[in-house]
């Protein structure tokens, strides 16, 4: 079942009326099989279960949730790395759900991805130059003789020394490797870059450098980002709008400040209350919603609201039977909850302003 | 004043390699008082893990040149023979590691692994050790501990594995628990649970805790004292309030400026530290931080600054005069908001 969302919070740029990406009712189920020769399907992992989302040109949409909530799967469905089980994906006004072959390759030129682990996403046996120039060779957008200067320009752009063209990934630190990943994703000047936990493997000081770099590049090339992370503070920092995912569904969609000040879904509240704040006094002001237990299995998700077994505010039997839809709340955002949190449920009135 | 539980004096750990001497820890002096929580903060390669691995006796003179003293409960651990160290490690000092995925043995049941730790140090039967393991799993908040004890690590989620590691580390009621990046591999929600758990257990077991991390944000609520490390040295030491509200070292400013804050009212640019941590073979002259420091002046390039207390215990190793530091930090904060 998919929730119909007619209106979404206004994007930042006024000219951006038509979304770059529009996904409607997207589902991705992974079959579970039993048997070796005669495989029998015995169930499905409901990784993504009915998601609608629009991403406008030039904006950054954050996708946040715990491990196993389907955020990476959703990104891969949008990238067409997985085929959606149901629903449609539109990119730049064109339905790309079923596109194949050369046409798909053409579309992929405009959407690139930055991966989480800068150690696993670079081939250790190839030089940096050859890693970054791979997209040029695949898509033949640049003449062979021009490849090297192009790559060096890219390296300079992301803050790498162009003279390191012939070095191997192991000669670089984690942050520098992530810069290589960024350079590779930029090579074809895509419209959309999907960043899948691009900084969670890095030290905080290096994280900040990469986040600033992504921001600069967005401004320079008018990029659109889909930014995935499990840390709400990182997502809020980079994003114009934030979508909170839980067990394959979006449970809240809002701009960052609204989300921080007035989270409506108890799950958002719990995520927010878990985010560490580098300020001992402010941290003491924060109300905590501690979640019991782990995320339930997506093989057999709970009935009604999927969050009800862990929800501190759940009221029975309504939450158990009736699945809430994304609805507009008084504070402006969309949230899927029967009993939304009151205003300023996590942060005290006085604690909302940074004390320095 | 009470006796410190652990006192490290001028500890140096240098690794000889083909490329030269790696000065991973270079003159480290600090104390851990009984029952307190000390946060150790620094980037990768600042020597924070190496120094505590040396305290644990996991880095020995076979691998490195070790100098200095590590006094734990009146005993210099660097002089203790290896087999005696084995009785101390695990029973009186224990450690939890960053990656719960690789620190549990995949072939053995979780309960057996916790029981093994108990049986190494205490004369108990297998059955009793198993019962104790189940009890420990219950205390760290794992539901159905008797069933869980009979499962293998792959059946545990990341957060539960880290809980099992904590259960193992605390099963012998140690006086000092060293947590090396205990939450880096975990989700934010689980991270909060684990840190709360460590806090609660510290009171319950009356142990001192050292939390090693690269993220100043994580430990704000949990530490009594913090020490900031850079290139094998402590550059700033103080209470949590000192470090978060009036840090005195430009490196600490940089670390604070790098954190994305969920409480910022509008989108601000981060203020990261420029460049990369230095090579520990060719440590920069003078203050090791000077090539990355925006407030560097001539003296920094020549003289190594000492860790000097400014008021009581809040100390920073920086040549800038205190008045300048306070002014600059106030300006930095003003520029951010």
Interface residues (C-beta under 8 A of the other chain):
Chain A: X66 X67 X173 X174 X175 X176 X203 X204 X205 X206 X207 X208 X209 X211 X212 X215 X230 X231 X232 X233 X234 X236 X237 X256 X257 X260 X270 X271 X272 X273 X274 X275 X276 X277 X278 X279 X280 X282 X283 X284 X288 X290 X291 X293 X294 X347 X351 X352 X353 X354 X356
Chain B: X43 X44 X143 X157 X158 X159 X160 X187 X188 X189 X190 X191 X192 X193 X196 X214 X215 X216 X217 X218 X219 X220 X221 X240 X241 X244 X245 X254 X255 X256 X257 X258 X259 X260 X261 X262 X263 X264 X265 X266 X267 X269 X270 X271 X272 X273 X276 X333 X337
